[in-house]
């Protein structure tokens, strides 16, 4: 699909503009969004605080719908960058797609395993149904890690179904169609406020783990390094702002995710206080990259462990920090 066709289709499906009043002569950069979540939190901060504008950039956001579309949009240059899991990047690279992680997002695993009010312990999950994004993606891998740590056989003791997004999984749990789901914050905390229970936090099980990052096309980077560094500088300022201004960061997430302040505050405390998931100098957790690769090898998603330098381009963040 041509870039113009992809952008037009996304716009017709309800794509939104993040920057309403771009500076004159600003360079347009297209961001492909899966759905509002903490994975895109620093993008919301950078836009709202004018950090992209300061760097001479105008960000246009299009909806890409799902993980596969997200990767494809970058691979075909329909979008210039996306926020996605490191596991998805390595899976795409295994199929020779020209993509790399360039700017880190979450450097820890933020998911909460949310269960209905009738589930009190891991033992109560025996024989129950759990919704995952895919059986071999990060949620499927995580379920196996967590179940085994709590004396459950994920293949025999649990039934799994595939539900591709946080919002879809939340609705499935709310309707009673499943017994447990993985939700990104602040949606896990919102579910808790509605009477559901967070049985476990993924960050207590998957250590280390490079969860997400901003992904770009390696061919695009050859001719747009200046723009990539400018993006990284804006993200670096967003991270610094968020550590220094909790209330401001919480307000921005609440608006972007259309969630309540209390849930967003809990999301902030998890990300910025407990786990310090966003690195001020945009450094990737290389041990976390290797851990993801090892887990993917274990479920057969990839057949060899890639070099960290094949998965990430750390030079963009390094230049932005200078």
C-alpha positions as CSV (number, residue, x, y, z in Angstrom):
1,X,0.0,0.0,0.0
2,X,1.3,3.5,-0.9
3,X,1.9,5.9,1.9
4,X,-0.7,8.3,0.7
5,X,-3.3,5.5,0.4
6,X,-2.5,4.3,3.9
7,X,-2.7,7.8,5.5
8,X,-5.9,8.5,3.7
9,X,-7.5,5.2,4.8
10,X,-6.4,5.8,8.3
11,X,-7.8,9.3,8.3
12,X,-11.1,8.0,7.0
13,X,-11.2,5.5,9.9
14,X,-10.9,8.3,12.4
15,X,-7.2,9.2,12.5
16,X,-6.5,12.2,14.7
17,X,-4.0,15.1,14.7
18,X,-2.0,15.5,17.8
19,X,-0.5,18.8,17.0
20,X,-3.2,21.3,16.2
21,X,-1.1,24.3,15.4
22,X,2.3,23.3,13.9
23,X,5.0,25.9,13.7
24,X,5.6,27.3,10.3
25,X,7.9,25.2,8.1
26,X,7.8,22.4,10.6
27,X,8.7,18.9,9.3
28,X,5.7,16.5,9.4
29,X,6.4,13.1,11.0
30,X,3.7,10.4,10.8
31,X,3.1,8.3,13.9
32,X,1.1,5.1,13.7
33,X,-0.8,4.6,16.9
34,X,-2.3,1.3,18.2
35,X,-4.4,2.8,20.9
36,X,-4.0,5.3,23.7
37,X,-2.0,3.8,26.5
38,X,1.0,4.3,28.7
39,X,3.2,2.9,25.9
40,X,2.6,6.2,24.1
41,X,2.6,8.4,27.3
42,X,5.8,10.3,26.5
43,X,4.5,11.2,23.0
44,X,1.4,12.8,24.6
45,X,3.7,14.7,27.0
46,X,6.0,15.9,24.2
47,X,3.0,17.1,22.2
48,X,1.2,18.8,25.0
49,X,4.3,20.6,26.3
50,X,5.4,21.8,22.9
51,X,8.6,19.7,22.8
52,X,8.0,18.5,19.2
53,X,7.4,22.1,18.1
54,X,10.6,23.2,19.7
55,X,12.4,20.7,17.6
56,X,10.8,21.9,14.4
57,X,8.5,18.9,14.1
58,X,4.8,18.4,13.5
59,X,3.4,15.0,14.5
60,X,0.4,13.6,12.6
61,X,-1.1,10.5,14.3
62,X,-2.9,7.8,12.3
63,X,-4.7,4.8,13.7
64,X,-3.1,1.5,12.6
65,X,-5.5,-0.9,14.4
66,X,-3.3,-3.8,15.4
67,X,0.3,-5.0,15.9
68,X,0.7,-6.4,12.4
69,X,-0.6,-3.2,10.8
70,X,1.7,-1.2,13.0
71,X,4.8,-3.1,11.9
72,X,3.7,-3.1,8.3
73,X,3.1,0.7,8.3
74,X,6.7,1.3,9.2
75,X,8.1,-1.4,6.9
76,X,6.2,0.2,4.0
77,X,6.9,3.8,5.1
78,X,3.2,4.5,5.5
79,X,4.2,5.7,9.0
80,X,7.5,7.1,10.0
81,X,7.5,5.6,13.5
82,X,5.3,3.5,15.8
83,X,5.4,2.4,19.5
84,X,5.5,-1.3,19.8
85,X,6.8,-4.2,21.8
86,X,10.4,-5.4,21.3
87,X,9.1,-8.9,20.7
88,X,7.1,-7.7,17.7
89,X,10.3,-6.0,16.3
90,X,12.3,-9.2,16.6
91,X,9.6,-11.2,15.0
92,X,9.4,-8.7,12.1
93,X,13.2,-8.8,11.7
94,X,13.0,-12.6,11.5
95,X,10.9,-12.1,8.4
96,X,13.5,-9.6,7.0
97,X,11.5,-6.5,7.6
98,X,13.7,-3.3,7.7
99,X,12.8,-2.1,11.2
100,X,14.7,-1.2,14.4
101,X,14.0,0.1,17.9
102,X,15.4,3.6,18.0
103,X,13.9,5.4,21.1
104,X,13.1,3.4,24.2
105,X,9.6,3.4,25.7
106,X,8.8,1.2,28.7
107,X,12.0,-0.4,29.9
108,X,10.0,-2.8,32.2
109,X,6.9,-4.9,31.7
110,X,3.9,-2.9,32.9
111,X,1.0,-5.3,32.3
112,X,-1.3,-6.3,35.2
113,X,-3.0,-9.7,35.2
114,X,-6.6,-8.7,36.0
115,X,-9.2,-11.2,37.1
116,X,-12.8,-11.2,38.0
117,X,-13.9,-10.6,41.6
118,X,-14.4,-14.4,42.2
119,X,-10.7,-15.2,41.6
120,X,-8.8,-14.7,44.8
121,X,-5.6,-16.8,44.2
122,X,-3.6,-18.4,41.4
123,X,-5.1,-21.7,42.4
124,X,-8.6,-20.3,41.6
125,X,-7.5,-19.8,38.0
126,X,-7.2,-23.6,37.5
127,X,-9.5,-24.5,34.7
128,X,-10.3,-20.9,33.9
129,X,-10.0,-18.9,30.6
130,X,-7.4,-16.2,30.1
131,X,-7.3,-13.8,27.2
132,X,-3.9,-12.9,25.7
133,X,-2.9,-10.8,22.7
134,X,-1.5,-13.9,21.0
135,X,-0.2,-17.2,22.3
136,X,3.3,-16.4,21.2
137,X,3.4,-12.6,21.8
138,X,4.5,-11.0,25.0
139,X,1.3,-11.7,26.9
140,X,1.3,-15.3,25.9
141,X,4.9,-15.6,27.0
142,X,4.2,-13.8,30.2
143,X,1.3,-16.1,31.0
144,X,3.6,-19.1,30.8
145,X,6.2,-17.5,33.1
146,X,3.6,-16.4,35.7
147,X,1.6,-19.7,35.6
148,X,4.7,-21.8,36.1
149,X,5.9,-19.6,38.9
150,X,2.6,-20.3,40.7
151,X,2.5,-24.1,40.1
152,X,0.1,-24.1,37.2
153,X,0.7,-25.8,33.9
154,X,-0.2,-23.2,31.2
155,X,-1.1,-25.9,28.7
156,X,-3.1,-28.2,30.9
157,X,-4.5,-26.0,33.7
158,X,-5.5,-22.9,31.7
159,X,-7.6,-22.2,28.6
160,X,-6.4,-19.3,26.5
161,X,-8.1,-17.3,23.9
162,X,-6.7,-14.5,21.7
163,X,-7.9,-10.9,22.0
164,X,-5.7,-8.4,20.3
165,X,-6.0,-5.2,22.3
166,X,-6.3,-4.0,25.9
167,X,-9.7,-2.5,25.3
168,X,-11.1,-5.7,23.8
169,X,-9.7,-7.8,26.6
170,X,-11.2,-5.5,29.2
171,X,-14.6,-5.8,27.6
172,X,-14.3,-9.6,27.5
173,X,-13.5,-9.6,31.3
174,X,-16.2,-7.2,32.1
175,X,-18.8,-9.2,30.2
176,X,-17.7,-12.4,32.0
177,X,-16.6,-14.1,28.7
178,X,-13.2,-14.7,30.2
179,X,-11.8,-15.0,33.8
180,X,-8.5,-13.2,33.4
181,X,-6.8,-10.7,31.0
182,X,-3.7,-8.8,30.6
183,X,-4.2,-5.0,30.7
184,X,-1.9,-2.1,30.3
185,X,-2.0,0.7,32.9
186,X,-4.0,2.8,33.6
187,X,-6.7,0.3,32.4
188,X,-5.7,-2.4,34.9
189,X,-6.1,0.1,37.7
190,X,-9.4,1.3,36.3
191,X,-10.7,-2.3,36.2
192,X,-9.6,-2.6,39.8
193,X,-11.7,0.4,40.7
194,X,-14.7,-1.3,39.1
195,X,-14.5,-4.3,41.4
196,X,-12.0,-6.5,39.5
197,X,-8.7,-7.6,41.0
198,X,-5.1,-7.3,39.9
199,X,-3.8,-10.8,40.7
200,X,-0.2,-10.0,39.7
201,X,2.0,-7.3,38.2
202,X,4.1,-8.4,35.3
203,X,7.0,-6.3,36.5
204,X,7.4,-8.7,39.5
205,X,7.9,-11.7,37.1
206,X,9.6,-10.5,33.9
207,X,12.9,-9.0,35.0
208,X,14.7,-7.7,33.1
209,X,12.4,-6.9,30.1
210,X,12.6,-4.2,27.4
211,X,8.8,-3.9,26.8
212,X,8.4,-1.2,24.2
213,X,10.2,1.3,22.1
214,X,9.6,3.6,19.1
215,X,10.4,1.8,15.9
216,X,11.6,3.2,12.6
217,X,12.4,1.9,9.1
218,X,16.1,1.5,8.7
219,X,16.0,2.7,5.2
220,X,14.1,5.8,6.3
221,X,16.7,6.4,9.0
222,X,19.4,6.7,6.3
223,X,17.9,9.9,5.0
224,X,16.0,11.2,8.1
225,X,18.6,10.9,10.9
226,X,18.2,14.6,11.7
227,X,14.4,14.1,12.2
228,X,15.0,11.0,14.3
229,X,17.4,12.8,16.6
230,X,15.0,15.7,16.9
231,X,12.3,13.2,17.9
232,X,14.6,11.7,20.5
233,X,15.4,15.1,22.0
234,X,11.7,15.8,22.4
235,X,11.1,12.5,24.0
236,X,14.1,13.1,26.4
237,X,12.5,16.3,27.5
238,X,9.2,14.6,28.0
239,X,10.8,12.0,30.3
240,X,12.5,14.7,32.3
241,X,9.3,16.7,32.6
242,X,7.4,13.7,33.8
243,X,9.8,12.8,36.5
244,X,9.8,16.4,37.7
245,X,6.1,17.1,37.3
246,X,4.0,14.1,38.4
247,X,0.7,16.0,38.4
248,X,1.3,17.3,34.9
249,X,2.2,13.9,33.5
250,X,-0.8,12.3,35.2
251,X,-3.2,15.0,33.8
252,X,-1.8,14.4,30.3
253,X,-2.3,10.6,30.5
254,X,-5.8,11.0,31.9
255,X,-6.8,13.2,29.0
256,X,-5.2,11.0,26.3
257,X,-6.5,7.7,27.7
258,X,-9.8,9.2,28.7
259,X,-9.2,7.6,32.1
260,X,-9.7,8.7,35.7
261,X,-7.1,10.6,37.7
262,X,-6.8,7.9,40.4
263,X,-6.0,5.2,37.9
264,X,-3.5,7.4,36.1
265,X,-1.8,8.2,39.4
266,X,-1.4,4.5,40.1
267,X,0.0,4.1,36.6
268,X,2.5,7.0,37.3
269,X,3.6,5.5,40.7
270,X,4.2,2.1,39.0
271,X,6.2,3.6,36.0
272,X,8.1,6.5,37.6
273,X,8.4,5.5,41.3
274,X,8.4,1.8,41.7
275,X,10.0,0.6,38.4
276,X,11.5,3.8,36.9
277,X,10.5,2.5,33.5
278,X,11.5,5.5,31.4
279,X,15.2,6.3,31.1
280,X,16.1,9.9,31.3
281,X,19.0,9.5,28.7
282,X,17.0,7.2,26.4
283,X,19.1,4.2,27.1
284,X,17.7,0.8,26.2
285,X,17.9,-2.1,28.8
286,X,20.2,-4.4,26.8
287,X,19.7,-7.2,29.3
288,X,16.0,-6.7,28.8
289,X,16.4,-7.1,25.0
290,X,18.3,-10.4,25.5
291,X,15.6,-11.6,28.0
292,X,12.9,-11.0,25.4
293,X,14.8,-12.8,22.7
294,X,15.5,-15.8,25.0
295,X,11.8,-16.0,25.8
296,X,10.8,-15.8,22.1
297,X,13.3,-18.6,21.3
298,X,11.7,-20.7,24.0
299,X,8.2,-20.5,22.3
300,X,9.6,-20.8,18.8
301,X,8.8,-17.3,17.6
302,X,12.5,-16.9,16.5
303,X,15.1,-19.5,15.8
304,X,18.3,-17.7,16.8
305,X,19.1,-15.0,19.4
306,X,19.9,-11.7,17.5
307,X,22.6,-9.4,18.5
308,X,21.4,-6.4,20.6
309,X,22.8,-4.1,18.0
310,X,20.7,-5.7,15.3
311,X,17.5,-5.0,17.3
312,X,18.2,-1.4,18.4
313,X,19.9,1.7,17.1
314,X,21.3,3.2,20.3
315,X,23.1,6.0,18.4
316,X,20.0,8.2,18.0
317,X,19.4,8.4,21.7
318,X,23.1,8.9,22.4
319,X,23.2,11.9,19.9
320,X,20.1,13.4,21.4
321,X,21.6,13.3,24.9
322,X,24.7,15.3,23.8
